[in-house]
Structures are given as C-alpha cells and as structure tokens.
Amino acid sequence: MKLTNDSYTILISTKNFTERYFRDKKGWLKISARGNKFRMTAEQVLNHLLPALAGLKSGIIVKIEHKED
C-alpha cells in the first residue's frame, strides 16, 4: 500500500460546492468548484484544510480519498 502524499485526494465541501486538492508531479493542485486549477504550496493547502478540521467554519465537510496506482 502506497502512503505518500500523491496517493491522496482531499475534498472540502459544503452543501453547495466541493473543492479538490491533490499532489501531482509538479506539486499541489486545487480544483475549484467551478473547475479552475490553481497551483499551491503545501503550506497553502494546510491553510485551507486546518480551519475546516478545527471546526472553525460550520457546515464544512472534509473527506480524504486514498488511491492506488
């Protein structure tokens, strides 16, 4: 089982939208609810993820998907 950063997809959702974060060969990539792509650093991903995990924003659902190559 591969447990590296590039084997996970992070989904941050509300009832109206879902954003996807994953790591590819070039680094972290965010796919917005409208389908726009944004390159991100690992620190920027954490800045989006940690408030949701801490429960600071109500109605936010975080889901992590594992994928095998």
N, C-alpha and C positions, 0 to 999 in steps of 0.2 A: 504494500500500500504506500503510495507516494503522499507525503505530508508536507510538501513545500508550498510556498505562497502561491505559485502559479497553478495549483490544483484546487483552488477555492474560488467561488464567486460569492460576493457579498451583495445581498439585496436589502435595500432600505425602502420601506413602503409606508404609505398611508392608504386611506380608502380611495384616494383619487389618483395616485401616481406610484411608480416604482422606479428607483434608480439602481443601476447595476455597477459594481466595482469589481475589477479583476486584473490580474497581472499577466502580461504577455512578455514577449522577448524584449520589448523596448521599455517596459516599466508598467506602472499602474495606469489603468484607463477607466474613466467613468462614462457610462452611457446614461444620459439624462432621460427623463420621462418622455421627452419629445424626440429622442433618438440622436441627439447631438453627442459628439465624442469629445472628451476633454482628457488630456494627459495630466497626471497628478504625481506628486511625490508621495512617499509612504506617510510622511507627516500630514499632508493634506487629507489623505484617506482617513487617518486617525482623527483628525479634526472634525470630519463628518460623522464618523462612527461612534466616538466616545460619548457625545451628548445623548445620542439615541440609546446607547447601552446603559447610561446612568439614569435614564428615565426623566431627563430634564424637559423633554418635549413629549407631550401626551399624544397618543394615537399613532406613534411611530412603531413599526414592526421591523425587526431585523432578523433576517434569515441567512444562514450560511449554507451553501451547497458545495459538496465535495465532488470532484470529477476525476475519473481515471483516464489516462491517455490511451 
